[in-house]
Amino acid sequence: TSAIAAVCMVGVAAQANAAELDANALLQADQNPNDWVMYHQSYKAWQYTPLNQINASNVKNLRLVGMHTPVAGKRGVQSTPLAINGILYYTTSGSQIWAVDGVTGKFQWTFKPKLDQDRVDGTIYNPYNRGLAAGYGNLYVGTADGRLIAVDMKTGKEVWTTTPIEGNKGFTGAPIVVKDKVLIGATGGEYSGCCGPIFAVDAKTGKELWHFDTVGGDQRSRDSWKNDSWKTGGGGGWMPGSYDAKTNTIFWGTSNPSPDYDWGSDKWQTDGARPGDNLYTSSIVALDVDTGKLKSYFQ
């Protein structure tokens, strides 16, 4: 089993109310040190808090004030907890969500999705889950069987679920909420079969708004997988990106191509199972948040 320990830190900024965690509040997440409302803390993706009550001189005085131990599960706790209005939210294996009091660690509620176990067991990334997103009164979590689920932040009840991806790909990384959308990238760069998509869905309904294929999404990508290997290659973008509001751009890191480690020696550009540069895998892609259109990339 694994444990989440909580230390109470009091700051001066107002805390985020679950119902008020809208697009504007998310834009200002870096100005609220009391809360940690997204995987990267804010769209800046610095993973940094300006809280300064704990420092080099007093860190030795820290004492455990609360603990929550979830049920036994494989691989322990791999997620970054969210801290919103005094409540901690975190995920464990199988995309389970736990809500506990941020001061005492007292259990509030849990959400345990019923997974398609045959599909989940057919992946090599079962039962991993690395985190969740928050916005509009909901928490959002991806599952290894290819679903994205919205859960009411106060009650832990399912609001909606959607299955944007089929086959042997799913979701293990945390989503990110931008404007009125939830964005999440597929896991599965170890698997062949195209196309490693990044999705955007409506935050309130789960309706798919756009998707970007990291493999074979445009002619430049298809040309970079020689012998039409993009049709059997694979990729993904499983960890959340960062958002720049000034340019309305989401920057997303993409995963390795597949077949995994299948090189044609020093002739990998012309020989092997997937000769060429295999765009847009192993890259940073810049996408328009409203349309999913590729603005630029760096591999």
KAZI-V912612 format. One line per field, one symbol per residue. phi: phi as a letter, one per 40 degrees, with the letter a starting at -180 (. if undefined). burial: I if it has 9 or more other C-alpha atoms within 8 Angstrom, else O. A space follows every 10 residues. Layout:
phi: ???
burial: ???
This chain:
phi: .bbbbbbcbb bbcccccdcc cbdccccbdc cbccbbcadc gaccgcfbbc dbcbaccbcc ccbcbaabbc cdacggbbcc ccbbfgbcba bbdgfcbbbb cccbgccbab bbcccccccc ccbcbcbdab iabbifgbbb bcbccgbbbb bcccbgccca abbcbbgcba bbcccbcbfb bbbabcchcc bchgbfcbbb bcccbgccba abccbgcacd ccccbcgfcc cbcaaiacbc cbbbccbfbb bbcbcccbdc fcbcfcbccb bgcachcfcb cfbbbbbccc bgcccaaab
burial: OOIOIIIOOO OOOOIIOIOI IIIOIIIIII OIIIIIIIII IIIIOOOOOO OOOOOOOOOO OOOOIIIIOO OOOOOIIIIO IIIIIIIIII IIIIIIIIII IIIIIIIOII IOOOOOOOII OOIOOIIIII IIIIIIIIII IIIIIIIIII IIIOOIOIII IIOIIOOIII IIIIIIIIOI IIIIIIIIII IIOIIIIIII IIIOOIOIII IIIIIIIOOO IIOIIIOOII IOIIIIIIII IIIIOOOIII IIIIIIIIII OIIIOOOIOI IIIIIIOIII IIIIIIIIIO OIOIOOIOO
